[in-house]
Amino acid sequence: MDMMTELLDVVSAEVAAHRLPGAVVAVTDRGSLVDLRAVGDLDPNGGLPMREDAIFRIYSMTKVLTALATLTMVAEDRVGLMDPVAEWLPCFADIRVEEGGALRPPRRPLVLHDLMRQTAGIGGGHHTSANIKPYYDRAQLQKYEHRTDTPTLDEVVQKIATLPLAADPGTRWEYGVAMDVLGRILELADNRPLDEVIEHRVCRPLGLRDTGFHVRFTDLERVAQPREDASATPKSLVAHKERPAWLSAGSGGYSTALDFTKLLCAITPDSDGHLSIPALGPITRELFIDQIGNLAGSGPDYIPGKGYGFSYGLHVPSSDPAWVAPQANTTGWLGRAASCFVRNTSTGAGAVLMTQCYGRAVDYRDQVRSIVASHQAASWT
């Protein structure tokens, strides 16, 4: 069975069972789009059919956009991955680590590399380490949601700086809002708001026409919606038709299957294993190298899963011999509403799934990842 047929069979069955409202699926082969299909409903509450150019809330898939923008700035020496965060954001100068009910200084400075690879000890994600969760609860600082009543990015970062770290920098994979701290640093380093940083450094060069932090008013009819009666669907969910106050570098993005297919194709190495993204400058294969080693599996919410480590906004095959697993041969990432993008590192085949379904994001990512990982043929249609 070819890969698109297999993916469509899985997605169509989920739509028929009313577990998915609808989806757009794309298949790529070694840097080129092969096929793109729409299934189910764009808005199950209004009976509108899914369309191939539908716009989705991509949540944590935003991280790869921020990571690419950061790497372009590293190449220009505007920022350095070993820069202490406190040099850019003085509010982090007195950051503390929670340990055994007490607060102490970190054993080494928090650096940008920690923010990029989720080893900063910063919480605020769907799950936060138990030792710092009370602090985040009292501060009412949670993961980004697409609502109207949000603080600004700067206000969020200022609040994060008052909360303790779950562990010393570089000692635990803690999935939280670290990328939002990085986003504020990018604003300062590039002297423009984050949405403009991402637009100028990633979206425009790669031709991502429908990717950003809000939806144009004329495109609101293209926004895919979740099932309102699903228990995991957030309340007061909106599609921002104007720039939101909180430009979330980790979770605030909107995009389409076609745009993420372009991105997936752009970050696909050639047949010799070399990565070249001329539009973005000298970004190297470091993007696909595991950056966390034996930290794989640590933290309360290790989303990459068995066999995988983490690079910069991407799961990658683990470099830790104790964590490797058969068929862990893909790279990619996912979003909270179950969208994902995956590429087979051996064959160059890839897939993008765009949908809006809360509560089973990892399950759907794992199904897509398994299908992409298992296909070894040279042709995908």
N, C-alpha and C positions, 0 to 999 in steps of 0.2 A: 504493500500500500504506500502511495506517495505521501510526502509529509503534509501537504495542504489537505488532502483528503482525511488523513488521520486527525489533524487539528480540527477540521470542520466537524468531523464526527463527534469529537469530544464536546466542542462548544455547542453544537446544535442539540445534543442530548441534554446539556445543562439548560439551554433555553427552553426546550420542550418541557422540562421538569420544573420550570419556573424558578430555577435557582440563579440563573443569569437573565438579566433583562434583554441584553443584546450585546453584540461585540463586532469588532473589525479585526480580521486576522490577515497578516502579511507574511510571506515567505521570501527569503533572500538566498542567493547562492553566490558566495565569494565576492561580495561587494556590489551585487546587482539585485534589484527587485525582480522577482519572478512572478508573483501573483498576490492579489489583494482582494478580499471578499468581506461583505457585510452580512450579518446574521441577526435575526430577532428585531427588537424594538429599540429605537432611539430614546423614546420616552414611553415606558410601559404604562404610565399613568394617563397618558394622552393618546395612546394607540398609534404613535408615529413610527414608521419602520426605520430601522437603522440605515444609515447612509455611510458610504465609504469615506466621506470627508468629515465625519463626526468629530467633535472636539470633546476631549476627556480631561478630567482632573487627574493628573498623573502622580501627585503626591511625591513619594521618595524617588521616583525616576527623575525628579528635578535635580537630584544630587549629581548625576553625571554631567548635567549642563554646568553646574557650579564648579565641578572638578576640572572640566575642560577649560573653562574660563580662567581658573587658577593656574593651570599649567601654561597657558599662553602668557600669563603675567610672570610666572617663574622664568620662562624663557627670555623675557625682556628685562629680568632683574628688578622688576617692580616689587616683587615679594620673594621671600625665600622660605622653603618648607621648614627650615630650622629656625625661622624667626620666632622669638618668644611672643606669645599673644599679647602680653602686657606692654610690649614696645609699641604695638599698634593701638591697643585698648588699655589705657592706664587703669581703668576700673578693675582689671584682673590682677593688679599688682599684689593684692592681699588675698588671693584665692586660697581656700583651705581644702583639705581632704578630711572626710569623715571616717574615723576608724575607732571602733569599739566604744561609740557613744561620745567621743571627744573629737575636737577639730585640731588639726596640725598643718603646718606648711607642707606643700608637696616636696618630694625628694629630688625632683628636678623640675625645671620650668615647663609649663604648658606651651607647646609650639604648634605652628600651623600644620605640621605633619600629623599631629594627633587629631586635629579637627578633620582633616581629609580622610583618615582611615578609621575614624570612630573609636579612637583609643584615648580620648580626652577625659573620660570619666564624667562627662556631662550627661545628665538624664533628660527627662521630659518627653520620652518616646511613648509608644503604646504600653511598654513595660519599662519600669525604672527600678534600679537596684533598691532593695528594701531599706538599706541604711540611709539613703538620701530621699526616698519617696516622701516622708513626712515634710521635708523642707519644700519640695516642689508642690505638694498639696497645699501647704499654708500659703505659699506664694501664688497659688492658682496659675502655675505655669505648666501648660500641657502642650502636647504636639499641635502643630498648626492644623487648623480646620478652615474650610472655605465658608466663613461667616462674615457678617458685616461689622460686628463689634470686636475688632482686633486692635491691639496696640501697634505702634510703629516698630520696625525692625530694631532701631536704636533703643527703644524702650525695653524690648524683649532682651536684648543683649545686656543692657544695664542690669536687668533683674537677674539674668543668669549669673552674672559676676558676683552677686551677693550670696549665691547658693554654693554649698560645698560639693566637691567632686566625690564620686563614688569610690574612686581608687586613685593611686598615683598615676600621672600621665604615662601612657605606654605600657600599662600592666593589665588592662582589661578591655575587652570589646564591649563598649556600652553604647547601645543604639538610642540616641536622643536627638537633641537640637544643636549639636556641635556645628553642623554645617551652617546654621544661621549665624553663629559667631563669625565663621569664615566669610559669609556673605557681607557682613558689616565691614570686615577688613578689606574686602575687595572694593567696596564703595570708597573707602578712604584712600586706598592705593591708586585707584583709577580716577578718582575725583569726579564720580558721577553715581547716580542711584543704581542699585543692583539690577533692575530691569533693563537699564541701558547698557550695563556691563555685559549681561548675557546676550542681549540683542546684537551689540556691536562685535562681540568677541566669538560668539558661537552661532547664533541663529542666522544672522545675515550671511556670514561666510559659507555656511553649510546649506543655505537655501531653505531654512525652516520657517515657513511663512505663517504658520498658525500656532507657533509656540511662544509662550510668554506667561505673564503673571495676571493677565485679565483677558477677557474675551471682548472683541469689538462688538459694539451694539448691533451692527448689521449681521453679526455671526451668531447671535444668541440662539437662533432657531436650530443651530447645528450642535448644540451642547447635549451630550448624552446624559441621561438621568438614571439614577438607581430606582429600584422598587421602594416606594415609600412605606410599604407594609412590612418590609424586612426589618427584623428587630435590631440588626447591627447598623442600619443606616443612620448616620448622624442627624440630629435635629437642627433645624434652622440653616440647612445647607443652601448656599447660594452659588451662582456663577457670577464672578465679579465682572461687571461691565465697565467699571472704572478701576484705575490702579488702586489695589488694596493698601491699607496703611502698613501692614506687615508684609513686606516682600520676603517671603520665606525661601531662603536658599536651599533648604532641605526638603520642602514639601509643598511649595506654593504654585507649582507650574500647571499649565494647561497645554495640551498638544493633541496631535492627530496620529493615526497609525502611519500615514504617509511620511510625516515629518520624522517620526522615530525610526522609520525604515531608512530614511536618508542618513540619519545619524548612525544607525547600526552599520550601514554600508560604508560610511566614512571612516569608522574605527575598525574596519576589518583589514588585517594585515594581508599582504600579497602572498603569492605562492611560495616565496622564499622566507616568509615569516616576518618581513619588514613592515612596519607601520609608517605610513606617510600621509599626513593630512595637510596638504599644501595650503589650504585656506586658513588653517589655524597656526601655521608656523611649525617649529621643530619639536612637536610632541612625539615621544618615542614609545617603544614597547613597554616602558615602565608602567604604562597604564594597565597592562595585563599581568604584571608581576605581583604575586602575593606580598602584601606589605605587613602582615600581622603574624606570620609564622605560627609559633606554639600558643598564641592567644586564641586560635580557632576553637570554638566551642565555649568560650568564656562569656561571662555576662548573663543576664536573665532572659535575653531574647535573641539568641544567636540565629538570625534569619538566614545567613548563607547556607547552613545545613551541613551534614556530614560530607566530608570530602572536599569542602570548599573553604578557601580563605577569603580575604577582602583586599581590594586594591583601593582605588580612588573612585568611590561611588559605584563599584562593580564587584560582584562575586567573581572569583577566579579559582582555578584548581589550587588546592592547598599545597604549600611547600613543607608542611609538617608531616614527616613520615608516620607519626602516630595518628594522624587525622585523615589521611588519604583514603579514597574509596573508589571501587570500580565504577567506570563510566562517569566520573566527575570530570568531564571534559568540555564544559561550557563556561562562558562568561556572560554577564548581563546583570540586570537588576529588576526590581518590581516596585509597584506602588500600592498604597494601602487599599485602593479600590479595585485591586486584582489585575491591573494592567501589568505587563512585563515585556521585556525584550531579552532574547537569548541568542547566543551564537556558539556553534560547535567549533571549538578551537582546532580540531583535527581536520575537519572537512571544509570549513568556511561557510556551511549552511547556517541560516538564521531564521528566527521567527519573531514577530511582534504580535502581542495580544493586547487589544485595547477594549476595556469594558468598565462598567461602574457597578461593582458589587462588593459590599462591605462584609467582612467577617471571615473570608476564605482566601485571602490573597496568597498566602504561602501554598495552599493546596493547589490553586490554579497554576501558580508559577512552577510548582514541582511537576505537574502534568505536562506543561509545555516543555520544561527543561528535559524531562525524560524522553519525550518524543524527539526533540532536537538532538539529544545526546545519542540516541539509538540509531539514527539514520546515517548510513555510511555510503550510500550510492552517490554517484557524481551528478545525477540529475534529480531535481526535486519536484517535477511536475509530471 
